[in-house]
Amino acid sequence: QVELVESGGGLVQPGGSLRLACVASGSIFSRLVMGWYRQDPGKQRELVAVSTDGGITNDADFVKGRFTISRDTIKRTVYLQMNNLKPEDTAVYYCNAFDIRVRPRIDYWGQGTQVTVSS
């Protein structure tokens, strides 16, 4: 069982920045593939960025050059640095994790944190 606790959402003006954090517990952190997803009401949840312990990252096209995912093994935390935020980035952001060695895959989710970009 993996527990994920997110923090860092809020209200920011267009062009501003926020950093989301997600602390993971309950599993060997190095085995966790961790990522961020977001969801607007009425829309499907979409991948924002994902990170492995080996340093492999993958970002959605709509955040390239603006968002950066990183992880701190000692703090068991994954971060999402969001710069140059746009109104269309407004959504609930969810932390996701799965153990790369467990089959079938089991996804774990945080409770979500609201990000609102508005002037």
C-alpha positions in Angstrom: 0.0 0.0 0.0 1.3 3.4 -1.0 0.1 6.6 0.5 0.5 9.9 -1.3 0.1 13.4 0.3 0.1 16.4 -1.9 0.6 20.1 -1.1 1.3 23.4 -2.9 -1.8 24.2 -4.9 -3.5 27.6 -4.8 -4.5 30.7 -6.7 -1.9 32.4 -9.0 -2.0 35.0 -11.6 -1.2 34.2 -15.3 2.5 34.1 -15.8 3.1 33.1 -12.1 4.6 30.0 -10.6 3.7 27.3 -8.2 5.5 24.2 -6.9 3.5 21.1 -6.0 5.0 18.4 -3.7 3.9 14.8 -3.1 5.3 12.7 -0.3 5.1 9.0 -0.7 5.1 6.4 2.1 4.6 2.6 2.3 6.9 1.4 -0.4 10.5 1.4 -1.5 10.7 4.8 -3.1 13.3 3.8 -5.7 10.8 1.3 -7.2 8.0 3.9 -7.6 7.3 5.6 -10.9 5.8 8.8 -9.8 3.9 11.3 -11.8 1.4 14.2 -11.9 -1.9 14.2 -13.6 -4.6 16.9 -13.8 -8.3 17.0 -14.3 -10.9 19.6 -15.1 -14.5 19.0 -14.3 -16.2 17.2 -17.1 -12.8 16.2 -18.7 -10.7 13.1 -18.6 -7.7 13.0 -16.3 -4.5 13.7 -18.3 -0.9 13.0 -17.7 1.3 16.1 -17.0 4.7 14.6 -16.2 6.2 11.3 -14.9 9.5 10.5 -13.3 11.4 7.3 -12.5 14.1 6.8 -9.9 16.6 6.3 -12.7 16.1 9.9 -13.8 13.8 9.2 -16.8 11.1 11.9 -17.2 8.4 12.4 -19.6 6.4 15.6 -20.0 3.2 16.2 -21.9 3.6 18.5 -24.9 1.5 21.2 -23.4 3.9 21.7 -20.4 7.2 21.4 -22.1 9.4 24.3 -21.3 7.1 25.4 -18.5 6.8 22.6 -16.0 9.6 20.5 -14.5 9.2 17.2 -12.5 11.9 16.2 -10.0 12.3 13.9 -7.1 14.1 13.8 -3.8 14.9 10.2 -2.7 15.9 11.2 0.8 12.6 13.1 1.4 10.6 10.5 -0.6 9.1 13.5 -2.5 8.3 14.3 -6.1 7.9 17.9 -7.1 6.2 19.7 -10.0 7.6 23.1 -10.6 5.1 25.1 -12.7 6.3 28.3 -14.4 4.5 30.7 -16.7 1.2 29.4 -15.7 -1.8 29.9 -18.0 -5.5 30.0 -17.3 -5.9 26.7 -19.1 -3.6 25.1 -16.5 -6.4 25.5 -14.0 -7.4 22.0 -12.7 -7.1 19.6 -9.8 -3.6 18.1 -9.9 -3.2 14.5 -8.7 0.0 12.7 -7.6 0.2 9.2 -9.0 2.6 6.3 -8.1 3.0 2.7 -9.1 5.6 0.1 -8.2 7.5 -0.8 -11.3 8.0 -4.4 -10.1 4.4 -5.2 -9.3 2.2 -6.9 -11.9 -0.5 -6.3 -12.6 0.1 -2.6 -12.2 -1.6 -1.0 -9.2 -2.0 2.8 -9.3 -2.1 4.9 -6.2 -3.5 8.4 -6.1 -3.2 11.4 -3.8 -6.2 13.4 -2.7 -5.6 16.1 -5.3 -4.7 19.8 -5.0 -6.5 22.6 -6.7 -4.5 24.9 -9.0 -6.3 28.0 -10.2 -4.7 30.4 -12.6 -6.7 33.7 -12.8 -6.3 37.4 -12.8 
